[in-house]
């Protein structure tokens, strides 16, 4: 397991507001808004054997750009758990293995994984609890968001916003019981109202981090990172890799919902993140990052999780008529955190970006892949440094015309930079970089929130 006190996994302890940051190069003047990043940042250390990187308190980092200048601020997300620990002056549990799920409330998560703007609400997300609404100007925590009391259940860290309808499609796992096999899915309409909510059961209980959405279909990948409350209560890891269960892909039509759900079996690996998905005739096609086995989680047979960073960019083609799921590897480089130009989500896209590994250890490069030519372009950092998820920001109307923003960890200086790359020419290196006033610890996801015109 990773050392939660080491290098850029270690939390920062100060909330800051710093204006007029040092810029090398020239920030594009049309970049007006904020890159928001979320990740685990425990406010109190714990040496509990059940502690896991995924369970730390959420912290938002905002890098605001305007008229060629940059500023920075960061705030912990004041969840009920955070406030209870702040009052006690210590960590109250050790993560997954420190709680048995009794008396759980869906409002009491860590909100440490993603941040999404929809229908005027800025939502900090984690995947087993309700979203937490954030004030976009101050990063202050507003409250948990149940959409007017309509939702009492988990909400994914990876909702999909349909650019054609403005709807936000979401799901949640362990929706029936702690570590249970129940799932839910729903739709929040463009006005922010919960318009649809349905529940169903997966073939077995597992971790389900992301899902697949096209204009007409939804796919729920149920992979054998199995969940067990009994294991957790006995002091064992609640999640274990048990590949003999295989992968089950639940596919349904968006209009018909659960009544149309059917399951397709496949012998695939593990997927944390989907890049994009679309339709080709009756088939659902998805580009995603597939691992042979999940990193950061042990196997049930006692073997350690795989070393190294990144899976492989792969393409799933799901044919519901024949119940077949075919897998094609698109790129052999190790990679994670795939992104696209979100204005074209649900349609076949030409351009995609990933954090990539050139040495098989760290995610030390930003990769751009052209799906038409198959060409891959890289910008890499020096040995020992690392990059975050690359986030696309549009410049023109054409798909992929824009900038890619990423945070780079500079190990020798124990510092972080924001780098700005031309999205389709990442190999040329940054057009500008911004030295941040403190480290931004290795985290998960972020988004660009454009300034109001």
C-alpha positions in Angstrom: 0.0 0.0 0.0 1.2 3.5 -0.6 2.7 5.6 2.2 0.2 8.3 3.0 2.9 10.5 4.6 5.4 10.3 1.7 6.3 12.9 -0.9 3.3 14.5 -2.6 0.8 12.2 -1.0 1.4 14.0 2.3 -1.3 16.5 3.1 -0.9 20.3 3.4 -2.0 21.9 6.6 -2.6 25.5 5.7 -5.5 27.2 3.9 -4.3 30.2 1.9 -5.3 33.0 -0.4 -2.5 34.3 -2.6 -2.7 36.8 -5.4 -0.2 37.8 -8.1 1.6 34.5 -8.6 4.8 34.3 -10.6 4.2 33.4 -14.2 6.8 32.0 -16.7 5.9 32.6 -20.3 2.6 34.3 -21.1 -0.8 33.1 -19.9 -3.3 33.2 -22.8 -5.5 36.2 -22.1 -8.6 34.3 -23.1 -8.1 31.9 -20.2 -10.5 33.5 -17.7 -11.8 31.3 -14.9 -10.5 28.8 -12.4 -9.0 25.4 -12.5 -10.5 23.6 -9.4 -8.8 20.4 -8.2 -10.1 18.0 -5.5 -8.2 15.3 -3.6 -7.8 13.7 -0.2 -6.0 15.8 2.4 -6.5 14.4 6.0 -6.6 17.2 8.6 -5.2 14.8 11.3 -2.7 12.0 10.8 -3.7 8.4 11.4 -1.6 5.2 11.5 -4.7 3.0 11.6 -4.0 -0.2 9.5 -7.2 0.4 7.6 -6.2 3.9 6.4 -6.4 4.3 2.6 -5.5 7.2 0.3 -9.1 7.2 -1.0 -10.6 8.1 2.4 -8.9 11.4 3.4 -10.7 14.7 4.0 -11.4 16.5 0.7 -9.6 19.7 -0.1 -10.3 22.0 -3.0 -7.5 24.0 -4.7 -8.5 26.9 -7.0 -6.0 28.4 -9.5 -7.8 31.5 -10.9 -6.6 33.0 -14.2 -7.6 36.4 -15.5 -6.1 38.8 -18.0 -2.8 37.0 -18.0 -2.5 37.0 -14.1 -3.0 34.1 -11.7 -4.0 33.7 -8.0 -4.5 30.7 -5.7 -6.7 29.6 -2.8 -7.5 26.3 -1.1 -10.1 25.1 1.4 -10.9 21.9 3.2 -14.5 20.8 2.5 -16.4 21.1 5.8 -18.2 17.8 5.7 -19.9 16.4 8.9 -16.9 14.1 9.4 -14.4 17.0 9.0 -16.3 19.1 11.6 -16.5 16.2 14.1 -12.8 15.6 13.8 -12.0 19.3 14.1 -14.1 19.4 17.3 -12.4 16.3 18.7 -8.9 17.4 17.7 -8.0 14.1 16.2 -8.9 11.5 13.5 -12.0 9.6 14.5 -11.6 6.5 12.3 -9.0 4.9 10.2 -10.9 4.9 6.9 -12.9 1.9 5.5 -11.7 -0.6 8.1 -12.4 1.8 11.0 -16.2 1.8 10.5 -18.7 -1.0 10.2 -21.3 1.0 8.4 -23.8 1.1 11.2 -25.8 4.3 11.5 -24.5 5.6 8.2 -25.8 8.7 6.6 -25.3 9.5 3.0 -24.5 13.1 4.0 -21.4 12.2 5.9 -18.7 11.5 3.3 -15.3 13.0 2.5 -16.3 14.8 -0.7 -12.7 14.3 -1.9 -12.7 13.1 -5.5 -14.2 15.5 -8.1 -15.8 18.9 -8.5 -18.5 19.6 -11.1 -20.6 22.6 -12.0 -24.2 21.9 -13.0 -27.4 24.1 -13.0 -25.6 26.8 -11.1 -24.4 24.5 -8.3 -20.8 23.7 -7.7 -20.6 20.2 -6.3 -17.8 18.5 -4.5 -18.2 14.7 -5.1 -17.2 11.4 -3.7 -18.9 8.1 -4.6 -20.7 6.7 -1.6 -22.4 9.9 -0.3 -24.4 12.9 -1.4 -22.7 15.8 -3.2 -21.5 18.8 -1.1 -22.4 22.2 -2.5 -19.5 24.7 -2.6 -19.6 28.5 -3.0 -17.5 29.0 -6.2 -16.2 32.4 -5.2 -14.9 31.6 -1.7 -14.7 27.8 -1.8 -16.8 27.8 1.4 -18.9 24.7 2.1 -22.6 25.4 1.8 -24.3 22.1 2.6 -24.9 18.6 1.4 -27.0 18.5 -1.7 -30.0 16.1 -1.8 -31.8 18.0 -4.7 -34.5 19.3 -2.4 -34.7 16.1 -0.3 -35.4 13.9 -3.4 -32.2 11.8 -3.1 -31.2 9.7 -0.1 -28.4 7.6 -1.4 -24.9 7.6 -2.9 -23.9 9.8 -5.9 -21.0 9.0 -8.2 -17.9 11.1 -8.4 -18.3 10.8 -12.2 -21.7 12.1 -13.3 -22.1 12.7 -17.1 -23.4 16.0 -18.3 -25.1 15.6 -21.7 -24.1 18.6 -23.8 -27.2 18.2 -26.0 -29.9 18.1 -23.2 -28.1 19.7 -20.2 -29.0 16.7 -18.1 -26.7 15.3 -15.5 -26.9 11.5 -15.4 -25.5 9.8 -12.2 -25.5 6.5 -10.4 -24.5 5.2 -7.0 -23.4 1.9 -5.6 -23.9 0.3 -2.1 -27.3 2.0 -2.4 -29.1 -0.7 -0.5 -26.8 -1.4 2.4 -23.2 -0.9 3.5 -21.0 -2.8 1.0 -24.2 -4.1 -0.6 -24.9 -5.0 -4.3 -27.7 -2.4 -4.8 -27.3 0.4 -7.3 -29.3 3.5 -8.2 -29.3 5.7 -11.2 -30.9 9.0 -11.9 -31.2 12.2 -14.0 -30.9 15.8 -12.8 -32.4 18.1 -15.4 -30.8 21.2 -16.7 -32.7 23.3 -14.0 -31.1 21.2 -11.2 -34.3 19.2 -10.4 -34.0 15.4 -9.8 -36.2 14.2 -12.6 -35.7 10.4 -12.4 -34.5 7.9 -9.9 -34.5 4.1 -10.1 -32.9 1.3 -8.1 -31.7 -2.2 -9.1 -29.3 -4.9 -8.0 -25.9 -5.8 -9.5 -24.7 -9.4 -9.9 -22.4 -8.9 -6.8 -21.2 -6.2 -4.5 -18.2 -4.3 -5.9 -16.5 -0.9 -6.3 -18.0 0.9 -9.3 -16.1 4.1 -9.8 -17.2 5.2 -13.3 -19.9 4.3 -15.9 -20.6 4.7 -19.6 -23.2 7.1 -21.0 -24.2 7.7 -24.7 -27.2 9.7 -26.0 -29.4 6.5 -25.9 -27.7 4.0 -23.5 -26.1 3.6 -20.1 -23.6 0.8 -19.2 -22.7 -0.1 -15.6 -19.4 -2.0 -15.5 -19.4 -4.4 -12.5 -15.9 -5.7 -12.1 -14.5 -8.1 -9.5 -13.1 -5.6 -7.0 -15.6 -7.2 -4.6 -17.0 -5.6 -1.5 -17.8 -7.3 1.8 -19.1 -5.8 5.0 -18.3 -9.0 6.9 -14.7 -8.7 5.9 -14.6 -5.1 7.0 -16.1 -5.9 10.3 -13.5 -8.6 10.8 -10.7 -6.1 10.3 -9.9 -7.3 6.7 -9.9 -5.0 3.6 -13.5 -4.3 2.5 -12.4 -4.4 -1.1 -10.4 -7.3 -2.7 -9.6 -8.3 -6.2 -11.3 -11.6 -7.1 -11.0 -12.0 -10.9 -12.9 -15.3 -10.9 -16.1 -13.3 -10.6 -15.5 -11.9 -14.1 -16.9 -8.6 -15.4 -20.6 -8.0 -15.9 -21.7 -5.0 -18.0 -25.2 -3.9 -17.3 -26.6 -2.1 -20.4 -29.9 -0.3 -20.6 -31.7 2.4 -22.7 -31.9 5.8 -21.2 -35.5 6.2 -22.1 -36.7 2.8 -20.8 -34.5 2.7 -17.7 -34.2 -0.4 -15.5 -37.0 -2.2 -17.4 -34.6 -2.6 -20.3 -31.5 -3.6 -18.3 -29.6 -6.7 -19.4 -26.2 -8.1 -18.4 -23.3 -9.0 -20.7 -20.4 -11.1 -19.4 -16.8 -10.5 -20.2 -13.4 -11.6 -19.0 -11.9 -8.1 -18.7 -9.6 -6.3 -16.3 -10.4 -3.3 -14.1 -11.5 0.2 -15.2 -11.4 3.3 -13.0 -12.1 5.9 -15.7 -13.9 6.3 -19.0 -12.7 8.7 -21.6 -15.8 8.9 -23.8 -18.5 6.8 -25.3 -20.8 6.9 -28.3 -23.0 4.7 -30.5 -22.2 2.8 -33.7 -25.5 1.3 -34.9 -26.8 -0.9 -32.1 -23.4 -1.0 -30.5 -22.1 1.0 -27.6 -18.4 2.0 -28.0 -16.4 3.3 -25.1 -12.7 4.4 -24.8 -11.4 3.9 -21.3 -8.3 3.0 -19.3 -8.2 -0.7 -18.5 -5.8 -2.3 -15.9 -5.0 -6.0 -15.8 -5.8 -5.7 -12.0 -6.7 -2.7 -9.9 -3.8 -0.8 -8.4 -3.9 0.2 -4.7 -6.0 -2.9 -3.7 -4.9 -6.3 -2.6 -5.9 -9.6 -4.2 -8.0 -12.1 -2.3 -5.3 -14.7 -2.8 -2.9 -12.6 -0.8 -0.8 -11.2 -3.7 0.1 -7.5 -3.6 -1.5 -5.1 -6.0 0.4 -4.5 -9.3 3.3 -2.1 -9.3 3.7 0.8 -11.6 1.3 3.5 -12.8 -1.4 3.4 -15.4 -3.5 1.0 -17.4 -3.9 1.0 -21.2 -6.2 3.1 -23.3 -8.6 0.5 -24.6 -11.9 0.4 -26.6 -14.9 -1.6 -25.5 -17.5 -2.4 -28.1 -20.6 -3.8 -26.6 -23.1 -5.5 -28.9 -26.4 -6.0 -26.9 -27.9 -8.2 -29.7 -25.2 -10.8 -29.3 -24.3 -10.2 -25.7 -20.7 -9.7 -26.7 -18.1 -7.2 -25.3 -15.0 -6.9 -27.4 -11.8 -5.2 -26.1 -9.1 -3.5 -28.3 -6.0 -1.9 -26.9 -5.5 1.5 -28.5 -2.3 2.6 -26.9 0.3 0.6 -24.9 1.7 3.5 -22.8 0.7 3.4 -19.2 -1.9 6.0 -18.5 -4.8 7.2 -16.3 -7.1 10.2 -15.8 -8.4 10.4 -19.4 -10.2 13.5 -20.6 -11.9 14.9 -23.8 -13.3 18.2 -25.0 -16.5 17.8 -22.9 -18.6 19.8 -25.4 -18.6 16.7 -27.6 -19.3 14.0 -25.0 -21.4 11.2 -26.3 -20.2 11.6 -29.9 -17.1 10.0 -31.3 -14.2 12.4 -30.6 -10.9 12.7 -32.3 -8.8 14.2 -29.5 -8.2 12.8 -26.0 -5.7 13.6 -23.2 -4.3 11.4 -20.4 -1.7 11.5 -17.6 0.9 9.0 -18.9 3.8 7.1 -17.6 7.0 7.1 -19.6 9.0 5.1 -17.1 6.4 2.6 -15.8 6.4 4.1 -12.3 5.2 7.7 -12.1 2.6 9.5 -14.1 5.2 11.8 -15.5 3.7 13.1 -18.8 0.7 14.6 -20.5 -0.3 12.6 -23.5 -2.5 13.7 -26.4 -3.9 11.0 -28.7 -5.3 11.6 -32.2 -7.9 8.9 -32.8 -7.9 9.5 -36.6 -4.2 9.2 -37.1 -3.4 7.1 -34.0 -0.5 9.5 -33.3 0.5 10.2 -29.7 2.2 13.4 -28.5 3.9 13.7 -25.1 5.1 16.4 -22.8 7.0 14.9 -19.9 8.5 16.2 -16.7 12.0 15.4 -15.2 12.6 12.2 -13.3 10.9 12.2 -10.0 8.3 14.7 -10.9 4.7 13.9 -11.8 1.6 15.4 -13.4 -2.1 15.5 -12.5 -5.1 14.8 -14.7 -5.1 17.1 -17.8 -8.2 19.3 -18.1 -9.3 20.7 -21.4 -10.4 24.3 -21.8 -12.0 25.4 -25.1 -10.5 28.2 -27.2 -12.5 27.9 -30.5 -15.5 26.0 -31.7 -13.7 23.0 -33.3 -13.3 19.9 -31.2 -9.9 19.9 -29.5 -9.1 23.6 -30.2 -8.0 24.9 -26.8 -5.7 24.5 -23.9 -4.9 21.7 -21.5 -4.2 22.6 -17.9 -2.3 20.3 -15.5 -0.6 20.6 -12.1 3.0 19.4 -12.1 4.7 18.2 -8.9 8.3 19.3 -8.7 9.9 16.7 -6.3 13.3 18.4 -5.9 11.7 21.6 -4.8 8.7 20.1 -3.1 6.6 22.6 -5.1 3.8 22.6 -7.6 3.3 24.4 -10.9 0.3 24.9 -13.1 1.3 24.3 -16.7 -0.7 25.5 -19.8 -0.3 23.5 -23.0 -1.7 23.9 -26.5 -4.2 21.0 -26.5 -3.2 19.6 -29.9 0.5 20.4 -29.7 1.3 19.3 -26.1 4.8 18.1 -27.3 5.9 21.7 -27.7 5.7 22.1 -24.0 4.0 24.8 -21.8 3.1 28.2 -23.2 3.1 29.3 -19.6 3.6 27.9 -16.1 2.6 29.3 -12.8 4.5 28.6 -9.6 2.0 27.9 -6.9 2.5 29.2 -3.4 2.3 25.7 -1.8 2.2 22.1 -2.9 -1.0 20.7 -4.4 -0.9 17.1 -3.1 -1.5 14.3 -5.5 -5.3 14.1 -5.9 -7.9 12.8 -8.3 -9.9 15.1 -10.5 -10.7 18.7 -11.4 -12.6 20.9 -13.8 -12.3 24.3 -15.4 -15.0 26.8 -14.3 -15.1 29.6 -16.8 -15.7 33.2 -15.7 -19.1 34.7 -16.5 -18.9 36.8 -19.7 
